[in-house]
Amino acid sequence: MPSKITHFLYSWEDAGIGVVGSDGWRIVPACIWWTIWKERNSRCFEDKAMKLIRLY
């Protein structure tokens, strides 16, 4: 696992070389971070938490 976000992004892009629909491959990290950010805000500011079953 890369130690820095920039290293993660470079390794993610390298892993997606040759993947059909690579544009979709490149947006996955942003989708993950957006989901984490929204959950964090819900927990901090609205005192809500997503049920664990919804994460699957």
Biopython code that builds the backbone (N, CA, C, O; Angstrom):
import numpy as np
from Bio.PDB.StructureBuilder import StructureBuilder

atoms = [
    (1, "MET", "N", (0.850, -1.177, 0.000)),
    (1, "MET", "CA", (0.000, 0.000, 0.000)),
    (1, "MET", "C", (0.892, 1.235, 0.000)),
    (1, "MET", "O", (1.784, 1.353, 0.841)),
    (2, "PRO", "N", (0.665, 2.149, -0.927)),
    (2, "PRO", "CA", (1.471, 3.372, -0.981)),
    (2, "PRO", "C", (1.303, 4.208, 0.283)),
    (2, "PRO", "O", (0.241, 4.213, 0.905)),
    (3, "SER", "N", (2.361, 4.907, 0.649)),
    (3, "SER", "CA", (2.343, 5.699, 1.880)),
    (3, "SER", "C", (1.774, 7.101, 1.685)),
    (3, "SER", "O", (1.409, 7.753, 2.664)),
    (4, "LYS", "N", (1.692, 7.573, 0.459)),
    (4, "LYS", "CA", (1.165, 8.906, 0.187)),
    (4, "LYS", "C", (0.070, 8.825, -0.873)),
    (4, "LYS", "O", (0.058, 7.910, -1.696)),
    (5, "ILE", "N", (-0.831, 9.771, -0.845)),
    (5, "ILE", "CA", (-1.938, 9.787, -1.796)),
    (5, "ILE", "C", (-1.421, 9.899, -3.226)),
    (5, "ILE", "O", (-1.943, 9.235, -4.121)),
    (6, "THR", "N", (-0.405, 10.727, -3.452)),
    (6, "THR", "CA", (0.123, 10.867, -4.813)),
    (6, "THR", "C", (0.682, 9.541, -5.321)),
    (6, "THR", "O", (0.499, 9.201, -6.490)),
    (7, "HIS", "N", (1.361, 8.792, -4.456)),
    (7, "HIS", "CA", (1.878, 7.482, -4.859)),
    (7, "HIS", "C", (0.726, 6.529, -5.172)),
    (7, "HIS", "O", (0.803, 5.736, -6.111)),
    (8, "PHE", "N", (-0.325, 6.612, -4.388)),
    (8, "PHE", "CA", (-1.503, 5.781, -4.633)),
    (8, "PHE", "C", (-2.098, 6.079, -6.004)),
    (8, "PHE", "O", (-2.415, 5.159, -6.758)),
    (9, "LEU", "N", (-2.250, 7.362, -6.329)),
    (9, "LEU", "CA", (-2.846, 7.729, -7.614)),
    (9, "LEU", "C", (-1.985, 7.260, -8.783)),
    (9, "LEU", "O", (-2.509, 6.774, -9.785)),
    (10, "TYR", "N", (-0.671, 7.402, -8.658)),
    (10, "TYR", "CA", (0.205, 6.928, -9.731)),
    (10, "TYR", "C", (0.118, 5.409, -9.875)),
    (10, "TYR", "O", (0.076, 4.895, -10.993)),
    (11, "SER", "N", (0.092, 4.695, -8.763)),
    (11, "SER", "CA", (0.013, 3.235, -8.847)),
    (11, "SER", "C", (-1.355, 2.805, -9.368)),
    (11, "SER", "O", (-1.458, 1.809, -10.084)),
    (12, "TRP", "N", (-2.409, 3.548, -9.015)),
    (12, "TRP", "CA", (-3.754, 3.227, -9.503)),
    (12, "TRP", "C", (-3.804, 3.394, -11.022)),
    (12, "TRP", "O", (-4.365, 2.557, -11.730)),
    (13, "GLU", "N", (-3.213, 4.481, -11.513)),
    (13, "GLU", "CA", (-3.222, 4.715, -12.954)),
    (13, "GLU", "C", (-2.408, 3.643, -13.677)),
    (13, "GLU", "O", (-2.813, 3.171, -14.740)),
    (14, "ASP", "N", (-1.272, 3.259, -13.113)),
    (14, "ASP", "CA", (-0.462, 2.196, -13.717)),
    (14, "ASP", "C", (-1.222, 0.877, -13.739)),
    (14, "ASP", "O", (-1.098, 0.111, -14.694)),
    (15, "ALA", "N", (-1.990, 0.607, -12.723)),
    (15, "ALA", "CA", (-2.764, -0.641, -12.663)),
    (15, "ALA", "C", (-3.859, -0.667, -13.707)),
    (15, "ALA", "O", (-4.293, -1.741, -14.121)),
    (16, "GLY", "N", (-4.312, 0.499, -14.138)),
    (16, "GLY", "CA", (-5.401, 0.570, -15.094)),
    (16, "GLY", "C", (-4.973, 0.583, -16.545)),
    (16, "GLY", "O", (-5.814, 0.683, -17.438)),
    (17, "ILE", "N", (-3.670, 0.483, -16.794)),
    (17, "ILE", "CA", (-3.187, 0.481, -18.178)),
    (17, "ILE", "C", (-3.756, -0.727, -18.906)),
    (17, "ILE", "O", (-3.649, -1.858, -18.431)),
    (18, "GLY", "N", (-4.353, -0.484, -20.043)),
    (18, "GLY", "CA", (-4.917, -1.562, -20.847)),
    (18, "GLY", "C", (-6.315, -1.980, -20.441)),
    (18, "GLY", "O", (-6.896, -2.870, -21.062)),
    (19, "VAL", "N", (-6.864, -1.359, -19.414)),
    (19, "VAL", "CA", (-8.227, -1.696, -18.981)),
    (19, "VAL", "C", (-9.217, -1.049, -19.937)),
    (19, "VAL", "O", (-9.104, 0.135, -20.255)),
    (20, "VAL", "N", (-10.179, -1.825, -20.389)),
    (20, "VAL", "CA", (-11.215, -1.278, -21.258)),
    (20, "VAL", "C", (-12.013, -0.262, -20.461)),
    (20, "VAL", "O", (-12.396, -0.528, -19.321)),
    (21, "GLY", "N", (-12.265, 0.896, -21.048)),
    (21, "GLY", "CA", (-12.986, 1.951, -20.334)),
    (21, "GLY", "C", (-12.114, 2.581, -19.262)),
    (21, "GLY", "O", (-12.565, 2.788, -18.135)),
    (22, "SER", "N", (-10.859, 2.888, -19.606)),
    (22, "SER", "CA", (-9.922, 3.394, -18.607)),
    (22, "SER", "C", (-10.347, 4.723, -18.002)),
    (22, "SER", "O", (-9.887, 5.076, -16.916)),
    (23, "ASP", "N", (-11.221, 5.473, -18.686)),
    (23, "ASP", "CA", (-11.710, 6.724, -18.095)),
    (23, "ASP", "C", (-12.494, 6.431, -16.825)),
    (23, "ASP", "O", (-12.376, 7.155, -15.837)),
    (24, "GLY", "N", (-13.287, 5.380, -16.849)),
    (24, "GLY", "CA", (-14.022, 4.969, -15.653)),
    (24, "GLY", "C", (-13.084, 4.506, -14.560)),
    (24, "GLY", "O", (-13.328, 4.752, -13.379)),
    (25, "TRP", "N", (-12.020, 3.840, -14.946)),
    (25, "TRP", "CA", (-11.006, 3.361, -14.002)),
    (25, "TRP", "C", (-10.376, 4.527, -13.250)),
    (25, "TRP", "O", (-10.092, 4.416, -12.057)),
    (26, "ARG", "N", (-10.156, 5.642, -13.939)),
    (26, "ARG", "CA", (-9.473, 6.791, -13.348)),
    (26, "ARG", "C", (-10.333, 7.544, -12.348)),
    (26, "ARG", "O", (-9.798, 8.249, -11.493)),
    (27, "ILE", "N", (-11.645, 7.414, -12.430)),
    (27, "ILE", "CA", (-12.533, 8.160, -11.538)),
    (27, "ILE", "C", (-12.829, 7.411, -10.237)),
    (27, "ILE", "O", (-13.365, 8.002, -9.299)),
    (28, "VAL", "N", (-12.493, 6.135, -10.165)),
    (28, "VAL", "CA", (-12.800, 5.326, -8.983)),
    (28, "VAL", "C", (-12.207, 5.925, -7.699)),
    (28, "VAL", "O", (-12.936, 6.024, -6.711)),
    (29, "PRO", "N", (-10.925, 6.330, -7.654)),
    (29, "PRO", "CA", (-10.410, 6.924, -6.405)),
    (29, "PRO", "C", (-11.208, 8.143, -5.951)),
    (29, "PRO", "O", (-11.466, 8.302, -4.758)),
    (30, "ALA", "N", (-11.602, 9.005, -6.892)),
    (30, "ALA", "CA", (-12.385, 10.187, -6.524)),
    (30, "ALA", "C", (-13.744, 9.788, -5.947)),
    (30, "ALA", "O", (-14.228, 10.418, -5.007)),
    (31, "CYS", "N", (-14.354, 8.754, -6.502)),
    (31, "CYS", "CA", (-15.644, 8.273, -5.982)),
    (31, "CYS", "C", (-15.500, 7.727, -4.561)),
    (31, "CYS", "O", (-16.351, 7.969, -3.705)),
    (32, "ILE", "N", (-14.433, 7.001, -4.323)),
    (32, "ILE", "CA", (-14.182, 6.459, -2.983)),
    (32, "ILE", "C", (-13.982, 7.598, -1.992)),
    (32, "ILE", "O", (-14.579, 7.603, -0.916)),
    (33, "TRP", "N", (-13.134, 8.571, -2.360)),
    (33, "TRP", "CA", (-12.879, 9.686, -1.446)),
    (33, "TRP", "C", (-14.130, 10.515, -1.213)),
    (33, "TRP", "O", (-14.352, 10.977, -0.094)),
    (34, "TRP", "N", (-14.953, 10.716, -2.233)),
    (34, "TRP", "CA", (-16.196, 11.463, -2.074)),
    (34, "TRP", "C", (-17.133, 10.758, -1.089)),
    (34, "TRP", "O", (-17.751, 11.404, -0.243)),
    (35, "THR", "N", (-17.232, 9.450, -1.201)),
    (35, "THR", "CA", (-18.083, 8.677, -0.302)),
    (35, "THR", "C", (-17.582, 8.775, 1.134)),
    (35, "THR", "O", (-18.375, 8.945, 2.060)),
    (36, "ILE", "N", (-16.287, 8.669, 1.317)),
    (36, "ILE", "CA", (-15.705, 8.791, 2.663)),
    (36, "ILE", "C", (-15.944, 10.193, 3.214)),
    (36, "ILE", "O", (-16.297, 10.342, 4.383)),
    (37, "TRP", "N", (-15.757, 11.216, 2.392)),
    (37, "TRP", "CA", (-15.954, 12.603, 2.819)),
    (37, "TRP", "C", (-17.403, 12.855, 3.242)),
    (37, "TRP", "O", (-17.651, 13.495, 4.264)),
    (38, "LYS", "N", (-18.362, 12.347, 2.449)),
    (38, "LYS", "CA", (-19.773, 12.526, 2.788)),
    (38, "LYS", "C", (-20.124, 11.816, 4.100)),
    (38, "LYS", "O", (-20.871, 12.348, 4.921)),
    (39, "GLU", "N", (-19.582, 10.620, 4.285)),
    (39, "GLU", "CA", (-19.840, 9.885, 5.529)),
    (39, "GLU", "C", (-19.228, 10.620, 6.717)),
    (39, "GLU", "O", (-19.849, 10.714, 7.776)),
    (40, "ARG", "N", (-18.037, 11.130, 6.551)),
    (40, "ARG", "CA", (-17.381, 11.889, 7.614)),
    (40, "ARG", "C", (-18.209, 13.105, 8.007)),
    (40, "ARG", "O", (-18.395, 13.373, 9.193)),
    (41, "ASN", "N", (-18.709, 13.846, 7.010)),
    (41, "ASN", "CA", (-19.517, 15.021, 7.303)),
    (41, "ASN", "C", (-20.829, 14.646, 7.992)),
    (41, "ASN", "O", (-21.272, 15.343, 8.905)),
    (42, "SER", "N", (-21.442, 13.563, 7.564)),
    (42, "SER", "CA", (-22.677, 13.114, 8.215)),
    (42, "SER", "C", (-22.438, 12.779, 9.682)),
    (42, "SER", "O", (-23.249, 13.115, 10.545)),
    (43, "ARG", "N", (-21.320, 12.116, 9.955)),
    (43, "ARG", "CA", (-21.014, 11.746, 11.343)),
    (43, "ARG", "C", (-20.646, 12.952, 12.193)),
    (43, "ARG", "O", (-21.047, 13.039, 13.354)),
    (44, "CYS", "N", (-19.890, 13.879, 11.627)),
    (44, "CYS", "CA", (-19.421, 15.037, 12.400)),
    (44, "CYS", "C", (-20.488, 16.098, 12.612)),
    (44, "CYS", "O", (-20.605, 16.651, 13.705)),
    (45, "PHE", "N", (-21.267, 16.388, 11.574)),
    (45, "PHE", "CA", (-22.150, 17.543, 11.624)),
    (45, "PHE", "C", (-23.624, 17.207, 11.786)),
    (45, "PHE", "O", (-24.404, 18.054, 12.222)),
    (46, "GLU", "N", (-24.015, 15.994, 11.445)),
    (46, "GLU", "CA", (-25.424, 15.625, 11.521)),
    (46, "GLU", "C", (-25.680, 14.499, 12.505)),
    (46, "GLU", "O", (-26.822, 14.077, 12.687)),
    (47, "ASP", "N", (-24.640, 14.017, 13.131)),
    (47, "ASP", "CA", (-24.730, 12.921, 14.103)),
    (47, "ASP", "C", (-25.445, 11.703, 13.503)),
    (47, "ASP", "O", (-26.263, 11.059, 14.159)),
    (48, "LYS", "N", (-25.115, 11.405, 12.239)),
    (48, "LYS", "CA", (-25.677, 10.248, 11.540)),
    (48, "LYS", "C", (-24.530, 9.347, 11.101)),
    (48, "LYS", "O", (-23.406, 9.808, 10.905)),
    (49, "ALA", "N", (-24.819, 8.077, 10.951)),
    (49, "ALA", "CA", (-23.830, 7.127, 10.444)),
    (49, "ALA", "C", (-24.520, 6.157, 9.501)),
    (49, "ALA", "O", (-25.636, 5.705, 9.759)),
    (50, "MET", "N", (-23.839, 5.843, 8.400)),
    (50, "MET", "CA", (-24.383, 4.883, 7.454)),
    (50, "MET", "C", (-24.328, 3.493, 8.073)),
    (50, "MET", "O", (-23.344, 3.129, 8.716)),
    (51, "LYS", "N", (-25.374, 2.732, 7.877)),
    (51, "LYS", "CA", (-25.391, 1.369, 8.397)),
    (51, "LYS", "C", (-24.358, 0.543, 7.642)),
    (51, "LYS", "O", (-24.192, 0.698, 6.432)),
    (52, "LEU", "N", (-23.680, -0.314, 8.346)),
    (52, "LEU", "CA", (-22.609, -1.105, 7.782)),
    (52, "LEU", "C", (-23.074, -1.923, 6.578)),
    (52, "LEU", "O", (-22.317, -2.096, 5.623)),
    (53, "ILE", "N", (-24.285, -2.417, 6.610)),
    (53, "ILE", "CA", (-24.798, -3.238, 5.515)),
    (53, "ILE", "C", (-24.860, -2.457, 4.205)),
    (53, "ILE", "O", (-24.729, -3.055, 3.137)),
    (54, "ARG", "N", (-25.054, -1.153, 4.256)),
    (54, "ARG", "CA", (-25.112, -0.333, 3.044)),
    (54, "ARG", "C", (-23.748, -0.170, 2.397)),
    (54, "ARG", "O", (-23.664, 0.161, 1.214)),
    (55, "LEU", "N", (-22.679, -0.395, 3.148)),
    (55, "LEU", "CA", (-21.333, -0.262, 2.590)),
    (55, "LEU", "C", (-20.976, -1.423, 1.677)),
    (55, "LEU", "O", (-20.050, -1.317, 0.872)),
    (56, "TYR", "N", (-21.700, -2.528, 1.792)),
    (56, "TYR", "CA", (-21.422, -3.679, 0.935)),
    (56, "TYR", "C", (-22.179, -3.489, -0.312)),
    (56, "TYR", "O", (-22.114, -4.331, -1.208)),
]
sb = StructureBuilder()
sb.init_structure("model")
sb.init_model(0)
sb.init_chain("A")
sb.init_seg("    ")
for serial, (resi, resn, name, xyz) in enumerate(atoms, 1):
    if name == "N":
        sb.init_residue(resn, " ", resi, " ")
    sb.init_atom(name, np.array(xyz, "f"), 0.0, 1.0, " ", f" {name:<3s}", serial, name[0])
structure = sb.get_structure()
